[in-house]
Amino acid sequence: MTGSDHLLDVRNLHTYFAGTEGVVRAVDDVSFHLDTGEALGIVGESGSGKSVTALSLLRLFGPFTEVQSRGQAFFDGRDLLAMSERELRNVRGGEIGMVFQDPLTSLNPVMPVGDQVAEAVRRHSSANRASARQRAIELLDLVGIPAPAARYRELPHHFSGGMRQRVMIAIAVAGRPKLLIADEPTTALDVTVQAQVLLLLDELRRDLGMALLLISHDFGVIASTCDRVQVMYAGRVVEQSSLEHLLTRGNHPYTEGLLKLVPRFDDDLASSGRLEPIPGQPPRLLEALDGCAFAPRCSYVHDRCHRDRPRMAPLGPDHASACWLASERASR
């Protein structure tokens, strides 16, 4: 394998958009890797760059968006960012599947759901119509659609939100991908259905041998599914760690703030009676930030935080934090 020993190896990814008020630095020097069969979660507030990071890998910005991306994104040894549009079309939906947040905007409202799954099967295989239809029924059954043969001809609006998301997952895995990207796949679902969809994603990852890149603003969603976590803020990665270590030894002040927003039924929460929101607002990404982007909202801030940008400081095996106080905070 050339380029990297990882299934996905993203190096120094930058993605900038041309906006009406200037250049938006949506992703600013992001690096991470993902191995076969592994689940990596990307977590952060809205506008932190999570979704744009995923969209950058497959250049899913549409023809009317003025965007500049640079860096490297090796997938199975090939740089996705260096591929032609034709080469990338063969990767999208085939080797890399993607599940979006709102299935209603992704599914064709006037096309039977079974035909949409069968279309994905034919796009990434040599199956004829009959074989694709049979495979589509198998995929609908795989993702938990009851009576899949009977519901094959039904339109998306006949399905509940959770069932529509299952159809989207069936489409995403129709090409037998090596990597599945799920971008906020449970946001519009109630808590019970969220748990069902997350369990399905985890089962498919294990049964099909896929890697999973799960994007969410909710630490609870990430914690139920992922092996490792990458925390993003203002287009930058501020902490990377195994899930277990992050939940118990989260280092960056922003990670600390996010964890305080996760409801817990313990004595501390019962005594306080409320969660602790992070004060202030994320910065606008229209200008280059010299120091730490989180400095204006951080209770541990000092002069250097406003002046110099912190780099990722290694804190142990597979754990790093972009904070000038990282080593000091880790020793507490």
Phi, psi and chi 1 to 4 in degrees:
 res  aa     phi    psi   chi1   chi2   chi3   chi4
   1 MET       -  132.1 -179.5 -178.8  -64.9      -
   2 THR   -97.0  153.6   60.0      -      -      -
   3 GLY    89.0  -45.3      -      -      -      -
   4 SER  -166.2  154.8  174.0      -      -      -
   5 ASP   -91.6   -5.9  -67.4  -29.8      -      -
   6 HIS   -91.9  156.2  -56.9  -70.6      -      -
   7 LEU   -61.9  -46.2  175.6   66.1      -      -
   8 LEU  -129.0  127.1  177.3   65.8      -      -
   9 ASP  -136.5  102.5 -168.9   -7.0      -      -
  10 VAL   -97.6  128.2  178.1      -      -      -
  11 ARG  -128.3  118.7  -55.1  175.2 -175.8  175.6
  12 ASN    52.9   50.7  -50.9  113.4      -      -
  13 LEU   -77.6  127.5  176.6   64.9      -      -
  14 HIS  -124.3  132.9  -62.1   74.2      -      -
  15 THR  -135.4  117.8  -59.1      -      -      -
  16 TYR  -118.5  139.9  -63.1  167.3      -      -
  17 PHE  -111.7  144.9  -65.7   98.8      -      -
  18 ALA   -88.5  110.4      -      -      -      -
  19 GLY  -105.2  174.7      -      -      -      -
  20 THR   -67.7  -25.5   55.4      -      -      -
  21 GLU  -102.6   -0.8  -61.1 -179.8   60.6      -
  22 GLY   141.9 -166.6      -      -      -      -
  23 VAL   -85.9  125.7  176.0      -      -      -
  24 VAL   -95.7  118.5  178.7      -      -      -
  25 ARG   -89.1   78.3  -66.7  167.2  168.0   80.3
  26 ALA   -70.4  -38.5      -      -      -      -
  27 VAL  -128.5  124.7  176.2      -      -      -
  28 ASP  -128.9   87.7 -168.3    9.1      -      -
  29 ASP    68.5   61.4 -161.8   13.1      -      -
  30 VAL  -101.8  133.4  165.8      -      -      -
  31 SER  -134.9  139.4  -61.4      -      -      -
  32 PHE  -167.5  169.6   63.6   93.4      -      -
  33 HIS  -138.8  162.9   66.7  -93.3      -      -
  34 LEU  -148.5  133.7 -178.5   58.8      -      -
  35 ASP  -105.4  162.8  -67.1  -37.7      -      -
  36 THR   -56.9  130.6  -59.8      -      -      -
  37 GLY    81.3   -3.9      -      -      -      -
  38 GLU   -91.3  154.6 -172.8 -179.4   28.1      -
  39 ALA  -118.9  119.3      -      -      -      -
  40 LEU  -113.2  130.0  171.6   66.5      -      -
  41 GLY  -103.5  137.0      -      -      -      -
  42 ILE  -112.4  121.4  -57.6 -178.4      -      -
  43 VAL  -127.3  149.1   65.9      -      -      -
  44 GLY   165.9  170.0      -      -      -      -
  45 GLU   -67.1  167.1  -67.9  171.8  -78.9      -
  46 SER   -59.3  135.8  -63.5      -      -      -
  47 GLY    86.7    6.0      -      -      -      -
  48 SER   -81.6  -12.2   61.7      -      -      -
  49 GLY   105.1    6.0      -      -      -      -
  50 LYS   -61.0  -57.5  -49.0 -177.8  -58.9  -62.8
  51 SER   -67.0  -38.4  -64.9      -      -      -
  52 VAL   -64.4  -33.7  176.6      -      -      -
  53 THR   -58.5  -47.2  -63.4      -      -      -
  54 ALA   -67.6  -44.1      -      -      -      -
  55 LEU   -63.8  -31.6  -66.4  173.2      -      -
  56 SER   -63.7  -33.5  -61.4      -      -      -
  57 LEU   -63.5  -35.7  -58.1  179.7      -      -
  58 LEU  -109.8    6.2  -62.7  176.0      -      -
  59 ARG    50.5   51.8  -61.0 -153.0  -65.0  -89.3
  60 LEU   -98.1   63.9  -69.2  173.0      -      -
  61 PHE  -110.7  -10.0  -61.7  115.0      -      -
  62 GLY    85.2  160.4      -      -      -      -
  63 PRO   -75.4  -12.9   28.0  -34.4      -      -
  64 PHE  -104.6    9.2  -54.5  109.6      -      -
  65 THR  -104.2  123.6  -56.4      -      -      -
  66 GLU   -86.4  109.0 -170.5  174.3  -19.1      -
  67 VAL  -137.0  145.7   57.3      -      -      -
  68 GLN  -124.2  125.5  -64.2  179.2   -8.1      -
  69 SER  -124.3  139.0  -72.5      -      -      -
  70 ARG  -144.8  163.1   57.3 -175.6  173.2   88.6
  71 GLY   120.6 -159.6      -      -      -      -
  72 GLN  -137.1  145.5  -65.9  175.4  -53.9      -
  73 ALA  -141.1   86.5      -      -      -      -
  74 PHE   -77.8  123.3  -70.4  102.9      -      -
  75 PHE  -122.7  116.8  174.1   71.7      -      -
  76 ASP    53.3   36.2 -152.3   13.5      -      -
  77 GLY    89.6   -5.2      -      -      -      -
  78 ARG  -114.7  140.1  -60.9  157.9  -65.3  164.3
  79 ASP   -81.6  110.2 -172.3   -1.2      -      -
  80 LEU   -60.4  -35.4  -64.8  171.0      -      -
  81 LEU   -73.8  -16.2  -59.5 -174.5      -      -
  82 ALA   -98.4   -2.5      -      -      -      -
  83 MET   -75.0  151.3  -75.1 -175.3  178.7      -
  84 SER   -74.4  164.9   66.9      -      -      -
  85 GLU   -60.7  -37.9  179.8   61.2   24.9      -
  86 ARG   -64.1  -44.0 -178.4  177.0 -179.4  179.4
  87 GLU   -63.5  -40.0  -68.8  173.0  -43.1      -
  88 LEU   -69.3  -31.0 -158.0   53.3      -      -
  89 ARG   -61.2  -32.8  -82.5 -160.6  -59.6  -92.3
  90 ASN   -74.5  -23.8  -67.6  -35.0      -      -
  91 VAL   -82.0  -43.0  173.6      -      -      -
  92 ARG   -61.8  125.0  -64.0 -174.3 -169.5  121.4
  93 GLY    79.8  -16.8      -      -      -      -
  94 GLY  -100.3  -79.8      -      -      -      -
  95 GLU   -76.7  -26.8  -63.6  178.0   71.3      -
  96 ILE  -126.0  116.8  -59.3  178.4      -      -
  97 GLY   -97.2  156.2      -      -      -      -
  98 MET  -139.9  133.4 -169.4  150.9 -172.8      -
  99 VAL  -114.1  124.1 -179.9      -      -      -
 100 PHE   -96.4  170.6  -65.0   96.9      -      -
 101 GLN   -66.3  -45.1  177.0  176.0  -22.0      -
 102 ASP  -115.5  104.1 -175.8    3.9      -      -
 103 PRO   -65.2  -24.6   21.2  -31.4      -      -
 104 LEU   -65.0  -31.5  -91.7 -177.2      -      -
 105 THR   -87.0  -10.3   61.1      -      -      -
 106 SER  -100.4  -30.4  -57.9      -      -      -
 107 LEU   -87.3  146.1  -67.2  170.2      -      -
 108 ASN   -74.3  117.8 -174.0  -28.9      -      -
 109 PRO   -68.5  -18.1   25.3  -34.0      -      -
 110 VAL  -112.3   15.4  -64.1      -      -      -
 111 MET  -119.9  129.6 -175.0  177.2 -175.9      -
 112 PRO   -53.1  142.0  -26.4   35.4      -      -
 113 VAL   -61.9  -36.6  -63.8      -      -      -
 114 GLY   -62.9  -40.1      -      -      -      -
 115 ASP   -64.5  -33.8  -74.5  -14.9      -      -
 116 GLN   -68.7  -38.0  -63.6 -171.7   53.0      -
 117 VAL   -68.4  -43.2  179.1      -      -      -
 118 ALA   -62.7  -36.3      -      -      -      -
 119 GLU   -61.1  -40.6 -176.7  178.5   66.1      -
 120 ALA   -66.3  -37.3      -      -      -      -
 121 VAL   -62.8  -46.1  171.7      -      -      -
 122 ARG   -69.2  -31.6  -64.8 -167.1   69.8 -170.6
 123 ARG   -63.5  -31.5  171.8   68.2  179.2   82.5
 124 HIS  -118.6   22.6  -60.8  -71.7      -      -
 125 SER  -155.5  178.3   72.3      -      -      -
 126 SER   -98.8   17.7   58.0      -      -      -
 127 ALA   -65.2  141.1      -      -      -      -
 128 ASN   -81.9 -179.2   58.4   28.4      -      -
 129 ARG   -59.8  -45.0  -73.0 -175.1 -179.5  -83.8
 130 ALA   -65.3  -43.5      -      -      -      -
 131 SER   -66.6  -39.4  -62.5      -      -      -
 132 ALA   -65.5  -38.6      -      -      -      -
 133 ARG   -63.6  -44.6 -175.1 -176.4 -170.5  -79.5
 134 GLN   -64.0  -40.9 -177.8   57.3   40.7      -
 135 ARG   -66.3  -37.2  177.5   57.2 -179.6  160.0
 136 ALA   -62.9  -41.5      -      -      -      -
 137 ILE   -62.6  -41.3  -67.5  172.9      -      -
 138 GLU   -62.7  -39.5  -66.3  171.1   -1.3      -
 139 LEU   -69.2  -40.8  -73.7  167.0      -      -
 140 LEU   -61.6  -38.6  -69.4  173.3      -      -
 141 ASP   -67.1  -40.3 -178.2   56.8      -      -
 142 LEU   -59.1  -38.7  179.2   67.5      -      -
 143 VAL   -90.5    5.9  -60.7      -      -      -
 144 GLY    91.1   24.2      -      -      -      -
 145 ILE   -81.2  119.3  -59.0  -66.2      -      -
 146 PRO   -65.1  145.6  -16.9   29.6      -      -
 147 ALA    44.5   60.2      -      -      -      -
 148 PRO   -60.8  -36.4   21.9  -33.5      -      -
 149 ALA   -65.7  -37.7      -      -      -      -
 150 ALA   -72.9  -31.7      -      -      -      -
 151 ARG   -93.7    0.4  -55.8 -155.5   69.7  179.8
 152 TYR   -53.3  -40.6 -175.7   97.7      -      -
 153 ARG   -89.6    1.7  -59.2  -60.1  -55.9  171.4
 154 GLU   -79.5  151.2  -66.4 -173.9   17.3      -
 155 LEU   -86.2  159.4  -62.8  175.5      -      -
 156 PRO   -54.6  -35.0  -29.2   36.2      -      -
 157 HIS   -72.1   -8.2   69.6  -91.1      -      -
 158 HIS   -82.1   -6.8  -68.1  143.4      -      -
 159 PHE  -105.4  151.1  -69.5   75.2      -      -
 160 SER   -72.1  169.7   67.4      -      -      -
 161 GLY   -58.6  -42.2      -      -      -      -
 162 GLY   -67.1  -38.8      -      -      -      -
 163 MET   -68.2  -37.6  -72.7  -65.7  115.6      -
 164 ARG   -62.6  -39.6  -75.4 -167.1  -66.5  -97.4
 165 GLN   -67.1  -33.2 -164.7   60.0  -73.4      -
 166 ARG   -65.1  -38.4  -71.8  173.2 -176.7  -92.5
 167 VAL   -62.0  -42.7  172.5      -      -      -
 168 MET   -62.2  -36.9  -76.9  -58.4  -54.6      -
 169 ILE   -67.3  -38.8  -65.9  171.2      -      -
 170 ALA   -60.5  -42.0      -      -      -      -
 171 ILE   -64.2  -41.3  -67.6  172.5      -      -
 172 ALA   -66.1  -30.6      -      -      -      -
 173 VAL   -99.9    4.3  -58.3      -      -      -
 174 ALA   -61.5  -31.3      -      -      -      -
 175 GLY   -89.4   11.0      -      -      -      -
 176 ARG    52.9   59.9  -63.8 -179.6  172.3   87.4
 177 PRO   -70.3  154.9   28.2  -36.4      -      -
 178 LYS   -84.5  -22.8  -61.6  176.7 -178.5  178.1
 179 LEU  -136.7  132.9  167.2   63.2      -      -
 180 LEU  -115.4  124.0 -178.2   64.7      -      -
 181 ILE  -103.0  123.2  -59.6  174.0      -      -
 182 ALA  -117.4  110.9      -      -      -      -
 183 ASP  -100.7  102.4 -174.6    7.0      -      -
 184 GLU    48.9   54.1  -59.5  -84.9   11.1      -
 185 PRO   -73.0  -10.0   30.6  -36.6      -      -
 186 THR  -120.4    7.2   62.7      -      -      -
 187 THR   -59.8  -41.4  -63.1      -      -      -
 188 ALA   -90.3   10.2      -      -      -      -
 189 LEU  -107.8  152.9  -53.2  176.7      -      -
 190 ASP   -73.7  169.2   63.8   49.1      -      -
 191 VAL   -61.0  -41.9  175.5      -      -      -
 192 THR   -64.4  -44.2  -57.6      -      -      -
 193 VAL   -69.5  -36.4  179.3      -      -      -
 194 GLN   -53.3  -49.4  -81.4 -171.0   22.6      -
 195 ALA   -61.2  -39.3      -      -      -      -
 196 GLN   -64.9  -43.3  -66.2  170.6   -8.2      -
 197 VAL   -66.9  -41.7  169.5      -      -      -
 198 LEU   -65.3  -39.1  -68.7  172.3      -      -
 199 LEU   -63.8  -40.1  179.3   60.4      -      -
 200 LEU   -62.0  -46.0  172.5   61.5      -      -
 201 LEU   -59.8  -41.6  -71.1  172.5      -      -
 202 ASP   -67.6  -41.0 -166.9   47.8      -      -
 203 GLU   -64.8  -42.0  -70.5  175.8  -15.1      -
 204 LEU   -65.1  -39.7  -71.2  174.1      -      -
 205 ARG   -57.9  -44.8  171.0  174.6   69.6   97.2
 206 ARG   -73.9  -43.1  -61.6  176.3 -171.4  -81.0
 207 ASP   -70.9  -37.3  -67.3  -14.7      -      -
 208 LEU   -95.4   -5.5  -57.8  179.9      -      -
 209 GLY    69.8   29.1      -      -      -      -
 210 MET   -88.2  159.5  -57.8 -179.2  -60.1      -
 211 ALA   -89.8  151.6      -      -      -      -
 212 LEU  -126.9  127.3  174.7   66.0      -      -
 213 LEU  -111.7  107.5 -178.9   60.9      -      -
 214 LEU  -107.7  125.1  179.0   62.7      -      -
 215 ILE  -110.7  129.7  -62.1  166.0      -      -
 216 SER  -159.6  154.6  179.7      -      -      -
 217 HIS   -91.8   -3.4   63.8  -84.6      -      -
 218 ASP  -108.2  114.5 -173.5  -21.5      -      -
 219 PHE   -62.3  -30.4 -114.7  122.1      -      -
 220 GLY   -63.3  -39.9      -      -      -      -
 221 VAL   -64.1  -46.3  168.3      -      -      -
 222 ILE   -62.9  -42.9  -62.6  -64.3      -      -
 223 ALA   -65.7  -26.6      -      -      -      -
 224 SER   -80.8  -10.6   67.2      -      -      -
 225 THR  -131.9  -31.7  -49.3      -      -      -
 226 CYS   -98.0  154.4  -63.6      -      -      -
 227 ASP   -89.4  -41.2  -55.3  -51.7      -      -
 228 ARG  -128.6  160.9  -68.3 -170.8  -63.2  114.1
 229 VAL  -133.8  140.9 -174.9      -      -      -
 230 GLN  -121.9  121.5  171.9  171.2  -71.6      -
 231 VAL   -97.0  128.5 -177.4      -      -      -
 232 MET  -117.4  145.8  -71.2 -169.5   67.2      -
 233 TYR  -148.3  127.4 -177.3   76.6      -      -
 234 ALA    53.3   41.6      -      -      -      -
 235 GLY    81.8    2.7      -      -      -      -
 236 ARG  -121.7  154.4  -58.2  174.7 -179.6  174.0
 237 VAL   -85.5  125.9  178.2      -      -      -
 238 VAL  -108.4  -17.8  -63.5      -      -      -
 239 GLU  -160.1  143.7 -171.1  161.0    7.8      -
 240 GLN  -134.9  136.5  -64.8  172.0  -35.8      -
 241 SER  -168.9  167.5  176.8      -      -      -
 242 SER   -66.6  154.0   67.0      -      -      -
 243 LEU   -59.6  -50.0  172.1   67.1      -      -
 244 GLU   -59.0  -43.9 -177.9  177.7    1.1      -
 245 HIS   -67.5  -39.9 -163.9   82.2      -      -
 246 LEU   -64.4  -40.4 -167.0   79.4      -      -
 247 LEU   -68.0  -28.2  -66.5  177.2      -      -
 248 THR  -103.5  -27.0   57.2      -      -      -
 249 ARG  -133.9   35.6  -60.6  -72.3  -66.6  173.3
 250 GLY   -54.4  134.2      -      -      -      -
 251 ASN  -105.1  -47.0  179.5  -85.3      -      -
 252 HIS   -68.3  141.0 -163.4  -80.8      -      -
 253 PRO   -56.8  -31.4  -28.2   35.9      -      -
 254 TYR   -69.6  -41.4  179.3   58.5      -      -
 255 THR   -59.9  -43.1  -55.3      -      -      -
 256 GLU   -57.8  -42.6  178.0 -176.9  -67.9      -
 257 GLY   -65.0  -41.0      -      -      -      -
 258 LEU   -64.7  -41.1  -70.7  178.9      -      -
 259 LEU   -65.9  -28.9  -70.9  172.4      -      -
 260 LYS   -71.8  -13.3  -72.0 -179.7  178.8  178.7
 261 LEU   -92.7   -0.7  -66.7  172.7      -      -
 262 VAL   -88.1  118.4  178.5      -      -      -
 263 PRO   -60.6  134.7  -21.1   32.3      -      -
 264 ARG  -135.0  137.5  -61.0 -176.7  -51.7  -82.4
 265 PHE   -93.8   72.9  -65.1   97.8      -      -
 266 ASP  -128.6 -179.4   56.2   22.5      -      -
 267 ASP   -65.2  -38.1  -67.4  -22.7      -      -
 268 ASP   -62.9  -44.6  -68.8  -22.3      -      -
 269 LEU   -68.0  -39.7 -179.3   60.2      -      -
 270 ALA   -64.0  -36.4      -      -      -      -
 271 SER   -75.3  -36.4   61.9      -      -      -
 272 SER   -79.5  -34.5   65.1      -      -      -
 273 GLY    79.3   -0.3      -      -      -      -
 274 ARG  -157.1  163.1   57.8 -173.6  175.9   83.6
 275 LEU   -84.0  168.9  -58.8  175.9      -      -
 276 GLU  -113.4   99.7  -60.1  178.8   42.3      -
 277 PRO   -69.9  152.8   25.5  -33.3      -      -
 278 ILE   -76.6  126.0  -59.2  173.1      -      -
 279 PRO   -69.3  156.5   26.3  -34.4      -      -
 280 GLY    79.6 -169.8      -      -      -      -
 281 GLN  -130.0  152.8  -62.9  -67.3  -33.1      -
 282 PRO   -61.6  152.5  -20.1   31.2      -      -
 283 PRO   -73.2  155.0   30.0  -36.3      -      -
 284 ARG   -71.6  143.8  -59.1  179.1   71.9 -159.3
 285 LEU  -101.7   31.9  -58.3  179.0      -      -
 286 LEU   -91.8   -7.8  -66.7  171.8      -      -
 287 GLU  -136.9  155.0   61.6  -83.5  -28.5      -
 288 ALA   -67.9  136.7      -      -      -      -
 289 LEU  -102.4  118.3  -58.3  172.4      -      -
 290 ASP   -74.6  -42.4  -66.8  -31.5      -      -
 291 GLY   -98.3 -151.0      -      -      -      -
 292 CYS   -77.8  127.2  175.0      -      -      -
 293 ALA   -64.5  -24.8      -      -      -      -
 294 PHE   -87.6   -6.4 -169.9   61.9      -      -
 295 ALA   -52.2  -43.3      -      -      -      -
 296 PRO   -64.2  -16.3  -22.9   34.8      -      -
 297 ARG  -111.8    1.7  -53.0  174.0   70.3 -174.9
 298 CYS   -94.3  133.9 -177.0      -      -      -
 299 SER   -82.8   -6.8   57.5      -      -      -
 300 TYR  -106.8   11.3  -53.8   98.1      -      -
 301 VAL   -63.6  145.3   65.8      -      -      -
 302 HIS  -138.8 -180.0   54.1   87.2      -      -
 303 ASP   -56.7  -42.7  -70.2  -16.7      -      -
 304 ARG   -63.1  -28.6 -170.9  178.7 -174.2 -176.6
 305 CYS   -62.3  -34.8  -59.0      -      -      -
 306 HIS   -79.9  -20.7  -68.2  -69.0      -      -
 307 ARG   -98.1  -43.7 -174.8  177.3   64.6 -110.0
 308 ASP  -119.9  139.5  -59.0  -36.1      -      -
 309 ARG   -79.8  123.9  175.0  175.6  175.8  173.5
 310 PRO   -74.6  142.8   26.4  -33.2      -      -
 311 ARG   -98.7  164.6  -63.0  -65.6  177.9 -179.6
 312 MET   -65.2  121.0  -64.1  -67.0  -77.6      -
 313 ALA  -101.7  119.8      -      -      -      -
 314 PRO   -65.4  133.9   22.1  -30.1      -      -
 315 LEU  -119.2    0.2  -60.2  173.7      -      -
 316 GLY   155.0 -175.0      -      -      -      -
 317 PRO   -58.2  118.9  -22.1   32.9      -      -
 318 ASP    58.1   35.5 -156.6   22.6      -      -
 319 HIS  -141.0  126.5 -173.2 -162.8      -      -
 320 ALA  -147.9  151.5      -      -      -      -
 321 SER  -141.2  136.6  174.4      -      -      -
 322 ALA   -95.2   73.1      -      -      -      -
 323 CYS  -144.6  138.0  177.6      -      -      -
 324 TRP   -66.2  -20.2  -70.1  117.6      -      -
 325 LEU  -102.9   17.4  -60.2  175.9      -      -
 326 ALA   -56.9  -50.4      -      -      -      -
 327 SER   -65.0  -41.1  -62.2      -      -      -
 328 GLU   -64.1  -42.9  178.5 -177.6  -31.1      -
 329 ARG   -70.6  -33.0  -72.2  171.5   56.5   81.7
 330 ALA   -67.3  -27.6      -      -      -      -
 331 SER   -82.8   -5.3   62.9      -      -      -
 332 ARG   -72.9      -  -66.0  176.4 -177.7  175.0
